Amino acid sequence: MSLKSKIMKKKNESIQRPISLQPGESASVVSPIYPSVVYASETPDMLDDQYEGRVQGYTYAREGHPNATALAKQIDLLEQTDGGIITGSGMAAITAAIMGTLSSGDHIVGGDQLYGRSLRLMKSDLPRFGIEVSLTNVTDISKVKGAIKSNTKLILVELVSNPTLRVADISGIVSLCREKDIKLLVDNTFTTPKAFKPVSAGADIVVNSVTKLLAGHSDVTLGYVVAKDKKLNKSIYDFIVTTGLTPSPYECWLAERGLMTFSLRFDSSQATALGLAKYLAVNENVDRVIYPTLPDHPDAAHVKQNLGSNGCNIVSFELKNKTREAANRFVKQLDGIAFAPTLGDVGTTLSHPASSSHRGLSEDERLTLGITEGFFRVSVGLEDISSLTEKFELALKHT
């Protein structure tokens, strides 16, 4: 008799747990939510079989649960890979990828224009664990080569950097990694697997902040990580389980629901983002606009090779008046656009890197990256382009 059958046959009136509902012959068209922390097994032998991979099953939610599996498999399909792991946040995914790969004495090279928290992890935390760090311009392969050391084990890049939208020389970095036996980790959050598939391009590990475009509604905090090499993937998984970087079943369920409209949302917001970029490029109160598919993008060749016609949904720009006062006036006047340090929502959001994502850097460090007080990043949502340009037109007049 199966374990489920045994549970169903219990008739003890003092039972404290409800009888499992059986779906009958019909099947739910929506994934159910599995909030259970633990899963019962029939025998110790069965538990051994689960842990050693001879049978499929769940034991403790920190080690995995059905909603995380369902979401991971959906993203695996998008990334054209297998074995993805869901984490409690995008930064949890990046941390697990790095710590599951490196040991004390190893060296990692990172892009110098990464997301602010990734930079803080690289500069402030990894050295405390004996991991050497070098940051460099990943749009220039000669700079990347110059950063390599004899103990370099990993390179971390964003194809499109946050928030400066510079585009890495991925093909050059992939060739360098193969030559030097170095693993390549790509944060695919900005581009998403709709625009770029890192593993197909030669990366060894890919991470996504599911929080952003994949889930798309600003109501979950989740990450995704997968490594091509199964042994490395297991090492990353073990770090996630040991350190408790666990995703919530409910948030995984919400993200899976959001993922069903991801492709439609991506196409719509990308088209609107290009329209907004073109509008801002000719506005008299804007000094510069950065968008991957604009003809004046500094890494146009890398864009064409890796993204094709995909510019994605992020537009960055700089006010002509680069003061904090002008930035405050602009934000106050931008009616109907949330000033919030996030991206990928169904609604357009505006962020100010100097006071949010990159506030941990010194002013000189920010200026080196091109992030002034007048620098903004726009995550374009599903609004009509005419509605957006009207709002920006009114707000920019106050700068």
DOPAVEX-847168 format. One record per residue (C-alpha): x negated, y, z negated; residue in three letters; residue number from 1. Coordinates in pm, 1 decimal. Layout:
N
+----------+----------+----------+------+-----+
!       xx !       yy !       zz ! code ! pos !
+----------+----------+----------+------+-----+
!        X !        Y !        Z !  ala ! NUM !
...
+----------+----------+----------+------+-----+
//
This chain:
399
+----------+----------+----------+------+-----+
!       xx !       yy !       zz ! code ! pos !
+----------+----------+----------+------+-----+
!      0.0 !      0.0 !      0.0 !  met !   1 !
!   -136.6 !    344.4 !     92.6 !  ser !   2 !
!   -202.3 !    615.0 !   -162.9 !  leu !   3 !
!     83.2 !    824.7 !    -20.6 !  lys !   4 !
!    320.0 !    528.9 !    -47.9 !  ser !   5 !
!    218.2 !    474.1 !   -409.7 !  lys !   6 !
!    287.9 !    838.2 !   -490.5 !  ile !   7 !
!    626.4 !    826.9 !   -319.3 !  met !   8 !
!    732.0 !    517.1 !   -520.0 !  lys !   9 !
!    666.9 !    668.4 !   -861.4 !  lys !  10 !
!    989.8 !    719.4 !  -1058.1 !  lys !  11 !
!    855.2 !    821.6 !  -1395.8 !  asn !  12 !
!   1086.2 !   1098.0 !  -1519.0 !  glu !  13 !
!    797.5 !   1273.1 !  -1696.9 !  ser !  14 !
!    594.8 !   1318.8 !  -1377.1 !  ile !  15 !
!    448.3 !   1667.9 !  -1365.8 !  gln !  16 !
!    361.7 !   1689.7 !   -998.0 !  arg !  17 !
!    628.1 !   1708.5 !   -724.2 !  pro !  18 !
!    676.3 !   1424.5 !   -479.3 !  ile !  19 !
!    507.6 !   1498.0 !   -145.0 !  ser !  20 !
!    751.1 !   1601.4 !    125.1 !  leu !  21 !
!    740.6 !   1379.1 !    432.6 !  gln !  22 !
!    809.7 !   1547.1 !    769.6 !  pro !  23 !
!    999.7 !   1252.2 !    917.3 !  gly !  24 !
!    985.7 !   1187.8 !   1289.8 !  glu !  25 !
!    972.1 !   1556.5 !   1392.4 !  ser !  26 !
!    658.5 !   1768.3 !   1369.5 !  ala !  27 !
!    604.1 !   2123.5 !   1254.1 !  ser !  28 !
!    498.4 !   2361.6 !   1531.6 !  val !  29 !
!    319.2 !   2580.7 !   1275.2 !  val !  30 !
!     29.7 !   2467.2 !   1056.5 !  ser !  31 !
!    141.2 !   2425.8 !    694.6 !  pro !  32 !
!    -51.6 !   2591.2 !    413.1 !  ile !  33 !
!   -244.9 !   2350.5 !    191.6 !  tyr !  34 !
!   -307.7 !   2530.0 !   -140.9 !  pro !  35 !
!   -422.5 !   2215.4 !   -323.1 !  ser !  36 !
!   -757.8 !   2247.2 !   -497.5 !  val !  37 !
!   -812.5 !   1871.6 !   -507.6 !  val !  38 !
!   -717.5 !   1568.1 !   -301.1 !  tyr !  39 !
!   -662.0 !   1224.1 !   -452.7 !  ala !  40 !
!   -845.0 !    913.9 !   -327.2 !  ser !  41 !
!   -747.2 !    548.0 !   -371.4 !  glu !  42 !
!  -1077.1 !    413.7 !   -510.0 !  thr !  43 !
!  -1439.3 !    507.6 !   -574.9 !  pro !  44 !
!  -1525.5 !    313.1 !   -259.2 !  asp !  45 !
!  -1289.6 !    533.2 !    -58.7 !  met !  46 !
!  -1453.0 !    843.7 !   -204.9 !  leu !  47 !
!  -1794.4 !    708.9 !   -101.8 !  asp !  48 !
!  -1659.9 !    649.7 !    248.1 !  asp !  49 !
!  -1539.1 !   1009.6 !    267.5 !  gln !  50 !
!  -1860.9 !   1164.9 !    141.2 !  tyr !  51 !
!  -2071.7 !    944.3 !    367.0 !  glu !  52 !
!  -1863.8 !   1018.0 !    675.5 !  gly !  53 !
!  -1708.6 !    677.9 !    741.3 !  arg !  54 !
!  -1354.5 !    809.7 !    694.8 !  val !  55 !
!  -1207.6 !   1157.7 !    721.4 !  gln !  56 !
!  -1057.1 !   1323.6 !    418.8 !  gly !  57 !
!  -1077.7 !   1602.7 !    164.8 !  tyr !  58 !
!  -1187.4 !   1595.3 !   -197.5 !  thr !  59 !
!  -1229.9 !   1943.0 !   -346.0 !  tyr !  60 !
!  -1129.2 !   2267.7 !   -174.0 !  ala !  61 !
!  -1473.5 !   2424.6 !   -220.2 !  arg !  62 !
!  -1603.4 !   2151.5 !      9.5 !  glu !  63 !
!  -1333.4 !   2205.6 !    271.0 !  gly !  64 !
!   -959.0 !   2200.1 !    319.3 !  his !  65 !
!   -716.0 !   2147.8 !    609.8 !  pro !  66 !
!   -651.9 !   2516.8 !    678.3 !  asn !  67 !
!  -1023.3 !   2592.5 !    706.8 !  ala !  68 !
!  -1066.5 !   2295.0 !    938.2 !  thr !  69 !
!   -778.0 !   2404.4 !   1161.4 !  ala !  70 !
!   -916.5 !   2757.5 !   1192.5 !  leu !  71 !
!  -1274.1 !   2641.0 !   1251.7 !  ala !  72 !
!  -1163.6 !   2409.9 !   1531.4 !  lys !  73 !
!   -979.4 !   2693.5 !   1704.9 !  gln !  74 !
!  -1288.2 !   2916.2 !   1693.8 !  ile !  75 !
!  -1505.0 !   2622.7 !   1804.5 !  asp !  76 !
!  -1294.6 !   2608.0 !   2120.0 !  leu !  77 !
!  -1349.7 !   2979.2 !   2182.8 !  leu !  78 !
!  -1724.2 !   2959.5 !   2116.8 !  glu !  79 !
!  -1752.7 !   2631.5 !   2312.6 !  gln !  80 !
!  -1928.3 !   2460.4 !   2025.4 !  thr !  81 !
!  -1848.8 !   2207.0 !   1755.9 !  asp !  82 !
!  -1867.8 !   2180.8 !   1377.1 !  gly !  83 !
!  -1794.8 !   2541.9 !   1280.5 !  gly !  84 !
!  -1759.9 !   2627.8 !    911.9 !  ile !  85 !
!  -1528.2 !   2893.2 !    765.4 !  ile !  86 !
!  -1660.0 !   3110.6 !    482.2 !  thr !  87 !
!  -1508.6 !   3368.2 !    250.2 !  gly !  88 !
!  -1638.7 !   3663.8 !    454.5 !  ser !  89 !
!  -1853.4 !   3756.0 !    751.6 !  gly !  90 !
!  -2144.2 !   3843.6 !    523.2 !  met !  91 !
!  -2105.8 !   3504.7 !    354.3 !  ala !  92 !
!  -2150.5 !   3346.6 !    697.8 !  ala !  93 !
!  -2464.3 !   3549.4 !    770.2 !  ile !  94 !
!  -2607.0 !   3480.2 !    424.8 !  thr !  95 !
!  -2540.8 !   3107.2 !    456.2 !  ala !  96 !
!  -2694.2 !   3095.5 !    804.9 !  ala !  97 !
!  -3012.6 !   3260.9 !    680.3 !  ile !  98 !
!  -3043.8 !   3082.9 !    345.9 !  met !  99 !
!  -2952.1 !   2747.7 !    496.0 !  gly ! 100 !
!  -3231.4 !   2789.1 !    750.4 !  thr ! 101 !
!  -3517.8 !   2961.4 !    567.8 !  leu ! 102 !
!  -3734.8 !   2886.6 !    266.0 !  ser ! 103 !
!  -3972.3 !   3090.5 !     54.5 !  ser ! 104 !
!  -4275.9 !   3182.8 !    263.7 !  gly ! 105 !
!  -4082.7 !   3197.0 !    591.4 !  asp ! 106 !
!  -4049.9 !   3511.5 !    801.2 !  his ! 107 !
!  -3737.2 !   3650.2 !    971.8 !  ile ! 108 !
!  -3717.6 !   3916.9 !   1243.4 !  val ! 109 !
!  -3398.9 !   4123.3 !   1258.5 !  gly ! 110 !
!  -3266.2 !   4392.4 !   1482.9 !  gly ! 111 !
!  -3325.5 !   4736.8 !   1335.8 !  asp ! 112 !
!  -2968.0 !   4845.0 !   1417.4 !  gln ! 113 !
!  -2772.6 !   4572.6 !   1241.6 !  leu ! 114 !
!  -2457.7 !   4621.5 !   1035.6 !  tyr ! 115 !
!  -2546.7 !   4811.1 !    718.4 !  gly ! 116 !
!  -2494.1 !   4521.7 !    476.3 !  arg ! 117 !
!  -2698.8 !   4291.7 !    698.5 !  ser ! 118 !
!  -2978.7 !   4547.9 !    682.0 !  leu ! 119 !
!  -2950.8 !   4562.7 !    303.3 !  arg ! 120 !
!  -2963.0 !   4184.2 !    281.9 !  leu ! 121 !
!  -3275.1 !   4182.2 !    497.2 !  met ! 122 !
!  -3453.7 !   4469.2 !    325.1 !  lys ! 123 !
!  -3349.6 !   4434.5 !    -38.5 !  ser ! 124 !
!  -3249.6 !   4075.2 !   -107.7 !  asp ! 125 !
!  -3443.8 !   3833.1 !    111.9 !  leu ! 126 !
!  -3783.6 !   3958.5 !     -7.8 !  pro ! 127 !
!  -3678.6 !   3877.7 !   -367.0 !  arg ! 128 !
!  -3657.3 !   3512.5 !   -262.5 !  phe ! 129 !
!  -3998.0 !   3512.8 !    -97.3 !  gly ! 130 !
!  -3870.5 !   3554.2 !    259.1 !  ile ! 131 !
!  -4067.1 !   3804.3 !    466.9 !  glu ! 132 !
!  -3868.3 !   4046.4 !    683.3 !  val ! 133 !
!  -3950.3 !   4258.4 !    988.8 !  ser ! 134 !
!  -3701.4 !   4483.8 !   1165.9 !  leu ! 135 !
!  -3752.7 !   4582.1 !   1526.9 !  thr ! 136 !
!  -3589.0 !   4715.3 !   1842.9 !  asn ! 137 !
!  -3428.8 !   4405.6 !   1998.1 !  val ! 138 !
!  -3345.4 !   4588.9 !   2320.6 !  thr ! 139 !
!  -3720.0 !   4580.9 !   2400.8 !  asp ! 140 !
!  -3870.2 !   4231.4 !   2423.7 !  ile ! 141 !
!  -4222.6 !   4365.8 !   2381.6 !  ser ! 142 !
!  -4121.7 !   4502.7 !   2040.0 !  lys ! 143 !
!  -3973.7 !   4166.9 !   1943.8 !  val ! 144 !
!  -4292.3 !   3986.7 !   2049.6 !  lys ! 145 !
!  -4495.5 !   4229.5 !   1842.0 !  gly ! 146 !
!  -4290.6 !   4146.9 !   1531.5 !  ala ! 147 !
!  -4348.6 !   3770.4 !   1553.4 !  ile ! 148 !
!  -4580.3 !   3611.8 !   1295.5 !  lys ! 149 !
!  -4717.1 !   3261.4 !   1254.0 !  ser ! 150 !
!  -4449.8 !   3190.3 !    988.4 !  asn ! 151 !
!  -4154.5 !   3338.0 !   1180.5 !  thr ! 152 !
!  -3867.0 !   3089.0 !   1168.3 !  lys ! 153 !
!  -3560.0 !   3295.1 !   1258.4 !  leu ! 154 !
!  -3450.9 !   3599.5 !   1461.0 !  ile ! 155 !
!  -3120.8 !   3771.9 !   1379.6 !  leu ! 156 !
!  -2954.0 !   3995.6 !   1637.8 !  val ! 157 !
!  -2619.3 !   4146.5 !   1724.2 !  glu ! 158 !
!  -2578.8 !   4147.9 !   2101.7 !  leu ! 159 !
!  -2404.7 !   4484.5 !   2063.1 !  val ! 160 !
!  -2534.9 !   4663.2 !   1756.8 !  ser ! 161 !
!  -2316.8 !   4812.6 !   1486.1 !  asn ! 162 !
!  -2245.7 !   5104.6 !   1516.3 !  pro ! 163 !
!  -2487.5 !   5236.1 !   1781.0 !  thr ! 164 !
!  -2372.7 !   4989.3 !   2051.7 !  leu ! 165 !
!  -2722.7 !   4915.5 !   2181.4 !  arg ! 166 !
!  -2743.3 !   4586.3 !   2371.7 !  val ! 167 !
!  -3012.7 !   4330.6 !   2292.2 !  ala ! 168 !
!  -3232.1 !   4159.2 !   2552.0 !  asp ! 169 !
!  -3083.6 !   3819.1 !   2473.2 !  ile ! 170 !
!  -3234.7 !   3631.8 !   2766.4 !  ser ! 171 !
!  -3582.2 !   3757.3 !   2676.8 !  gly ! 172 !
!  -3532.2 !   3670.5 !   2309.6 !  ile ! 173 !
!  -3401.6 !   3322.5 !   2393.4 !  val ! 174 !
!  -3711.5 !   3254.9 !   2605.5 !  ser ! 175 !
!  -3937.9 !   3384.6 !   2328.4 !  leu ! 176 !
!  -3765.5 !   3166.3 !   2067.8 !  cys ! 177 !
!  -3807.7 !   2855.2 !   2281.2 !  arg ! 178 !
!  -4173.6 !   2935.3 !   2340.9 !  glu ! 179 !
!  -4245.0 !   2991.5 !   1971.4 !  lys ! 180 !
!  -4005.7 !   2728.1 !   1826.6 !  asp ! 181 !
!  -3801.7 !   2993.3 !   1646.5 !  ile ! 182 !
!  -3429.0 !   2971.4 !   1575.5 !  lys ! 183 !
!  -3203.1 !   3246.7 !   1713.7 !  leu ! 184 !
!  -2904.7 !   3362.8 !   1506.5 !  leu ! 185 !
!  -2648.6 !   3586.1 !   1681.1 !  val ! 186 !
!  -2378.8 !   3783.8 !   1502.1 !  asp ! 187 !
!  -2099.0 !   3779.7 !   1761.2 !  asn ! 188 !
!  -1851.0 !   3995.6 !   1569.4 !  thr ! 189 !
!  -1848.6 !   4300.0 !   1799.1 !  phe ! 190 !
!  -1847.0 !   4106.0 !   2123.2 !  thr ! 191 !
!  -1641.6 !   3802.6 !   2015.9 !  thr ! 192 !
!  -1645.2 !   3477.3 !   2215.8 !  pro ! 193 !
!  -1410.9 !   3641.4 !   2466.5 !  lys ! 194 !
!  -1695.8 !   3862.0 !   2591.9 !  ala ! 195 !
!  -2002.5 !   3655.7 !   2503.7 !  phe ! 196 !
!  -2077.6 !   3298.9 !   2397.0 !  lys ! 197 !
!  -2413.5 !   3295.3 !   2212.9 !  pro ! 198 !
!  -2462.5 !   2917.4 !   2201.9 !  val ! 199 !
!  -2403.4 !   2890.5 !   2576.2 !  ser ! 200 !
!  -2659.3 !   3168.5 !   2623.8 !  ala ! 201 !
!  -2922.0 !   2977.4 !   2424.0 !  gly ! 202 !
!  -2867.0 !   3083.4 !   2061.6 !  ala ! 203 !
!  -2911.0 !   2823.8 !   1787.2 !  asp ! 204 !
!  -2665.8 !   2969.0 !   1534.9 !  ile ! 205 !
!  -2364.0 !   3195.5 !   1579.2 !  val ! 206 !
!  -2163.6 !   3382.1 !   1317.9 !  val ! 207 !
!  -1843.2 !   3581.9 !   1340.1 !  asn ! 208 !
!  -1667.4 !   3803.1 !   1093.1 !  ser ! 209 !
!  -1322.1 !   3650.9 !   1138.1 !  val ! 210 !
!  -1194.1 !   3946.9 !    937.0 !  thr ! 211 !
!  -1225.7 !   4163.5 !   1244.9 !  lys ! 212 !
!  -1095.9 !   4102.3 !   1598.7 !  leu ! 213 !
!  -1039.9 !   3728.4 !   1567.6 !  leu ! 214 !
!   -782.9 !   3756.5 !   1287.8 !  ala ! 215 !
!   -701.3 !   4109.3 !   1396.3 !  gly ! 216 !
!   -460.5 !   4243.5 !   1135.5 !  his ! 217 !
!   -678.7 !   4365.6 !    846.2 !  ser ! 218 !
!   -517.5 !   4120.2 !    605.8 !  asp ! 219 !
!   -786.5 !   3852.3 !    566.9 !  val ! 220 !
!  -1155.3 !   3843.1 !    473.6 !  thr ! 221 !
!  -1325.0 !   3544.2 !    637.7 !  leu ! 222 !
!  -1635.9 !   3439.2 !    828.2 !  gly ! 223 !
!  -1742.1 !   3162.5 !   1066.4 !  tyr ! 224 !
!  -2080.7 !   3001.2 !   1119.2 !  val ! 225 !
!  -2204.6 !   2711.8 !   1331.5 !  val ! 226 !
!  -2545.2 !   2576.0 !   1428.3 !  ala ! 227 !
!  -2612.9 !   2364.7 !   1737.1 !  lys ! 228 !
!  -2840.2 !   2130.2 !   1546.1 !  asp ! 229 !
!  -2631.0 !   1898.4 !   1328.2 !  lys ! 230 !
!  -2895.0 !   1869.7 !   1055.9 !  lys ! 231 !
!  -2923.2 !   2248.7 !   1035.3 !  leu ! 232 !
!  -2545.2 !   2281.8 !   1036.5 !  asn ! 233 !
!  -2530.8 !   2043.5 !    738.9 !  lys ! 234 !
!  -2792.3 !   2249.0 !    556.2 !  ser ! 235 !
!  -2583.4 !   2563.1 !    608.5 !  ile ! 236 !
!  -2269.2 !   2379.2 !    497.5 !  tyr ! 237 !
!  -2440.9 !   2254.1 !    181.2 !  asp ! 238 !
!  -2547.0 !   2609.2 !     91.7 !  phe ! 239 !
!  -2188.9 !   2730.3 !    142.3 !  ile ! 240 !
!  -2047.7 !   2457.7 !    -82.5 !  val ! 241 !
!  -2312.9 !   2494.5 !   -352.4 !  thr ! 242 !
!  -2281.2 !   2872.6 !   -375.6 !  thr ! 243 !
!  -1901.8 !   2871.4 !   -349.6 !  gly ! 244 !
!  -1864.3 !   3084.8 !    -37.1 !  leu ! 245 !
!  -1520.2 !   2931.2 !     -6.9 !  thr ! 246 !
!  -1232.1 !   3056.7 !    211.2 !  pro ! 247 !
!   -875.1 !   3077.4 !     86.3 !  ser ! 248 !
!   -626.5 !   2837.4 !    251.3 !  pro ! 249 !
!   -372.0 !   3118.5 !    281.1 !  tyr ! 250 !
!   -618.3 !   3352.8 !    449.5 !  glu ! 251 !
!   -725.8 !   3075.4 !    687.4 !  cys ! 252 !
!   -358.6 !   3023.9 !    773.1 !  trp ! 253 !
!   -312.1 !   3396.3 !    838.7 !  leu ! 254 !
!   -625.9 !   3405.7 !   1052.4 !  ala ! 255 !
!   -510.1 !   3107.9 !   1257.5 !  glu ! 256 !
!   -183.6 !   3290.4 !   1322.5 !  arg ! 257 !
!   -370.0 !   3605.9 !   1421.8 !  gly ! 258 !
!   -597.2 !   3407.3 !   1649.9 !  leu ! 259 !
!   -298.4 !   3305.8 !   1863.0 !  met ! 260 !
!   -278.3 !   3661.6 !   2002.6 !  thr ! 261 !
!   -652.1 !   3730.1 !   2004.9 !  phe ! 262 !
!   -701.1 !   3713.9 !   2381.8 !  ser ! 263 !
!   -410.7 !   3949.4 !   2450.9 !  leu ! 264 !
!   -523.2 !   4194.8 !   2183.9 !  arg ! 265 !
!   -881.9 !   4189.5 !   2309.1 !  phe ! 266 !
!   -785.9 !   4268.5 !   2668.3 !  asp ! 267 !
!   -550.2 !   4548.1 !   2569.7 !  ser ! 268 !
!   -781.4 !   4720.5 !   2320.8 !  ser ! 269 !
!  -1080.9 !   4689.7 !   2554.1 !  gln ! 270 !
!   -895.3 !   4862.9 !   2837.5 !  ala ! 271 !
!   -786.9 !   5142.9 !   2604.3 !  thr ! 272 !
!  -1138.3 !   5175.0 !   2459.8 !  ala ! 273 !
!  -1279.9 !   5240.9 !   2806.3 !  leu ! 274 !
!  -1016.0 !   5507.9 !   2862.7 !  gly ! 275 !
!  -1097.7 !   5674.0 !   2529.7 !  leu ! 276 !
!  -1470.3 !   5663.4 !   2603.5 !  ala ! 277 !
!  -1418.3 !   5835.8 !   2938.7 !  lys ! 278 !
!  -1202.0 !   6100.7 !   2773.5 !  tyr ! 279 !
!  -1454.1 !   6171.4 !   2497.0 !  leu ! 280 !
!  -1741.2 !   6187.2 !   2748.6 !  ala ! 281 !
!  -1598.7 !   6505.9 !   2900.2 !  val ! 282 !
!  -1467.6 !   6668.0 !   2582.2 !  asn ! 283 !
!  -1645.2 !   6996.8 !   2510.1 !  glu ! 284 !
!  -1667.7 !   6923.8 !   2136.4 !  asn ! 285 !
!  -1846.2 !   6589.2 !   2181.4 !  val ! 286 !
!  -2223.0 !   6573.5 !   2224.6 !  asp ! 287 !
!  -2259.0 !   6209.1 !   2332.5 !  arg ! 288 !
!  -2053.1 !   5895.3 !   2378.6 !  val ! 289 !
!  -2179.3 !   5536.7 !   2361.5 !  ile ! 290 !
!  -1978.5 !   5261.5 !   2529.8 !  tyr ! 291 !
!  -2136.2 !   4956.6 !   2691.9 !  pro ! 292 !
!  -1982.5 !   4988.1 !   3038.3 !  thr ! 293 !
!  -2030.5 !   5363.2 !   3083.8 !  leu ! 294 !
!  -2291.0 !   5422.1 !   3355.8 !  pro ! 295 !
!  -2522.5 !   5618.9 !   3126.7 !  asp ! 296 !
!  -2556.5 !   5344.3 !   2864.6 !  his ! 297 !
!  -2928.7 !   5306.4 !   2779.4 !  pro ! 298 !
!  -2915.4 !   4925.5 !   2810.4 !  asp ! 299 !
!  -2706.3 !   4903.1 !   3127.1 !  ala ! 300 !
!  -2908.8 !   4611.1 !   3265.4 !  ala ! 301 !
!  -2853.8 !   4403.6 !   2949.6 !  his ! 302 !
!  -2483.8 !   4492.3 !   2957.7 !  val ! 303 !
!  -2447.9 !   4370.6 !   3316.0 !  lys ! 304 !
!  -2637.3 !   4048.6 !   3248.3 !  gln ! 305 !
!  -2461.0 !   3950.7 !   2925.7 !  asn ! 306 !
!  -2123.7 !   4126.1 !   2917.2 !  leu ! 307 !
!  -2037.4 !   4185.4 !   3281.2 !  gly ! 308 !
!  -1734.1 !   4413.5 !   3284.0 !  ser ! 309 !
!  -1661.4 !   4364.1 !   2913.2 !  asn ! 310 !
!  -1718.5 !   4674.1 !   2705.9 !  gly ! 311 !
!  -1520.9 !   4544.3 !   2405.2 !  cys ! 312 !
!  -1309.6 !   4762.1 !   2176.2 !  asn ! 313 !
!  -1562.2 !   4984.2 !   1996.2 !  ile ! 314 !
!  -1646.8 !   5340.4 !   2102.0 !  val ! 315 !
!  -1911.2 !   5545.2 !   1921.9 !  ser ! 316 !
!  -1955.3 !   5918.7 !   1965.3 !  phe ! 317 !
!  -2121.4 !   6220.4 !   1809.4 !  glu ! 318 !
!  -1973.3 !   6562.0 !   1749.0 !  leu ! 319 !
!  -2157.6 !   6865.4 !   1882.8 !  lys ! 320 !
!  -2133.5 !   7008.1 !   1532.5 !  asn ! 321 !
!  -2328.1 !   6741.5 !   1341.9 !  lys ! 322 !
!  -2252.7 !   6863.8 !    989.7 !  thr ! 323 !
!  -2061.4 !   6687.8 !    712.1 !  arg ! 324 !
!  -1823.7 !   6986.5 !    704.5 !  glu ! 325 !
!  -1729.8 !   6935.5 !   1069.3 !  ala ! 326 !
!  -1691.6 !   6561.8 !   1008.6 !  ala ! 327 !
!  -1452.6 !   6627.1 !    718.4 !  asn ! 328 !
!  -1244.3 !   6869.6 !    924.8 !  arg ! 329 !
!  -1222.4 !   6624.1 !   1213.0 !  phe ! 330 !
!  -1108.7 !   6334.8 !    994.1 !  val ! 331 !
!   -848.6 !   6546.6 !    815.0 !  lys ! 332 !
!   -698.0 !   6659.6 !   1144.5 !  gln ! 333 !
!   -692.8 !   6317.6 !   1312.6 !  leu ! 334 !
!   -331.2 !   6246.8 !   1232.0 !  asp ! 335 !
!   -207.9 !   5887.6 !   1248.3 !  gly ! 336 !
!   -553.2 !   5726.5 !   1275.7 !  ile ! 337 !
!   -671.0 !   5545.7 !    964.1 !  ala ! 338 !
!  -1011.6 !   5660.2 !    839.0 !  phe ! 339 !
!  -1128.1 !   5319.3 !    722.3 !  ala ! 340 !
!  -1458.0 !   5126.3 !    742.4 !  pro ! 341 !
!  -1323.5 !   4831.9 !    939.3 !  thr ! 342 !
!  -1272.8 !   4722.3 !   1296.8 !  leu ! 343 !
!  -1056.1 !   4488.7 !   1499.8 !  gly ! 344 !
!   -717.3 !   4586.3 !   1355.6 !  asp ! 345 !
!   -402.8 !   4618.3 !   1569.0 !  val ! 346 !
!   -418.0 !   4988.7 !   1484.6 !  gly ! 347 !
!   -704.4 !   5217.7 !   1580.5 !  thr ! 348 !
!   -940.0 !   5297.4 !   1293.1 !  thr ! 349 !
!  -1214.5 !   5554.5 !   1255.5 !  leu ! 350 !
!  -1529.4 !   5507.2 !   1050.4 !  ser ! 351 !
!  -1816.4 !   5735.8 !    955.9 !  his ! 352 !
!  -2132.0 !   5520.4 !    923.8 !  pro ! 353 !
!  -2326.4 !   5778.5 !    723.4 !  ala ! 354 !
!  -2071.6 !   5758.5 !    440.8 !  ser ! 355 !
!  -1971.0 !   5392.2 !    476.0 !  ser ! 356 !
!  -2150.0 !   5105.9 !    653.0 !  ser ! 357 !
!  -2493.9 !   5269.8 !    655.5 !  his ! 358 !
!  -2476.2 !   5476.7 !    336.7 !  arg ! 359 !
!  -2735.6 !   5244.8 !    182.8 !  gly ! 360 !
!  -2999.8 !   5379.1 !    421.2 !  leu ! 361 !
!  -3188.9 !   5699.4 !    359.7 !  ser ! 362 !
!  -3104.1 !   6002.3 !    571.3 !  glu ! 363 !
!  -3429.8 !   5962.1 !    763.4 !  asp ! 364 !
!  -3354.1 !   5594.7 !    829.4 !  glu ! 365 !
!  -3009.6 !   5685.2 !    959.5 !  arg ! 366 !
!  -3145.4 !   5959.7 !   1181.3 !  leu ! 367 !
!  -3400.1 !   5716.8 !   1325.6 !  thr ! 368 !
!  -3104.1 !   5501.8 !   1434.9 !  leu ! 369 !
!  -2922.9 !   5805.2 !   1576.0 !  gly ! 370 !
!  -2664.9 !   5817.7 !   1298.1 !  ile ! 371 !
!  -2604.5 !   6179.9 !   1204.6 !  thr ! 372 !
!  -2327.5 !   6329.8 !    993.4 !  glu ! 373 !
!  -2141.4 !   6390.7 !   1319.3 !  gly ! 374 !
!  -2160.1 !   6027.7 !   1431.3 !  phe ! 375 !
!  -1837.0 !   5825.0 !   1435.5 !  phe ! 376 !
!  -1731.1 !   5475.3 !   1535.6 !  arg ! 377 !
!  -1382.6 !   5408.3 !   1669.1 !  val ! 378 !
!  -1226.3 !   5064.0 !   1664.7 !  ser ! 379 !
!   -956.0 !   5087.9 !   1927.6 !  val ! 380 !
!   -628.3 !   4911.0 !   1858.6 !  gly ! 381 !
!   -310.1 !   4857.1 !   2055.6 !  leu ! 382 !
!   -187.0 !   5215.4 !   2088.9 !  glu ! 383 !
!   -117.6 !   5371.6 !   2425.2 !  asp ! 384 !
!   -417.4 !   5562.0 !   2564.2 !  ile ! 385 !
!   -223.0 !   5887.0 !   2605.8 !  ser ! 386 !
!   -122.5 !   5877.2 !   2239.7 !  ser ! 387 !
!   -484.7 !   5832.8 !   2132.9 !  leu ! 388 !
!   -630.9 !   6106.1 !   2351.4 !  thr ! 389 !
!   -364.2 !   6350.3 !   2234.0 !  glu ! 390 !
!   -455.3 !   6287.0 !   1870.8 !  lys ! 391 !
!   -829.6 !   6318.9 !   1938.0 !  phe ! 392 !
!   -776.4 !   6635.6 !   2141.7 !  glu ! 393 !
!   -604.3 !   6810.3 !   1852.6 !  leu ! 394 !
!   -857.0 !   6695.4 !   1591.1 !  ala ! 395 !
!  -1168.2 !   6777.0 !   1794.4 !  leu ! 396 !
!  -1057.9 !   7138.9 !   1826.6 !  lys ! 397 !
!  -1119.3 !   7179.3 !   1453.3 !  his ! 398 !
!  -1485.1 !   7070.0 !   1461.7 !  thr ! 399 !
+----------+----------+----------+------+-----+
//
